């Protein structure tokens, strides 16, 4: 990674690799058949997204190229747009009652974030960029934000990820999420008792249930699902984003998110003019 990318994204230290799952031969065979069923088209999408994340991470969010500043000129002409559309279809869940999502399920643009709770750059995004995105786009019905737990820094990250899922079981995911990212927390600051204290501060009502949910098989599976989705796409650092299926990596300045959202919005408008008119109308209140 270039020096500029280190300022915007976190990667595992000391050569730490993505966790591997030990499976029985039968399970491995089933997985192999599923991967084969994905097909060459999906494999191409993954390759394009992985390459896009690498390029975005390498850019460090420091360039002011005209193609970033003027998305309208290239939104419908991008030869890779069909691949970004497919990436969005593959990753945007749009589940109505998803506690790890903000905004309308049918919002024109979906931003998917892959993040680790020990990542200081993820915290920067949460504290600085996310509130602006919510006010400018989520509350207006234009954007939906879907969070994915992507713990890559060991047991404390895994614990925090599972705890955030547990908080979501009681409708307090975002409050707990914001408490975790209110400052950089690492290692012992993410011990179980510390996480319970944060849950109490975040308004989680049943702390015994919170503890049980955090240590449950269901929480492990939920986090693993998010994590494996990220690895399949080629995510290797945090935070990483897909905006309308288009990759964006690192703690980018607000203008980069705005340009990506406007570009995705224009693409959507070109496909569905009436939807674009409806999404442009002011909406009252925060996203569901």
Helices and strands as residue ranges (DSSP letters): H 3-6, H 25-59, H 66-69, G 71-73, H 81-91, E 101-102, E 109-115, H 120-124, I 125-129, H 130-133, I 134-138, E 143-149, H 155-168, H 173-180, G 187-190, H 192-201, H 207-214, H 217-233, E 240-243, E 246-249, H 254-271, H 273-280
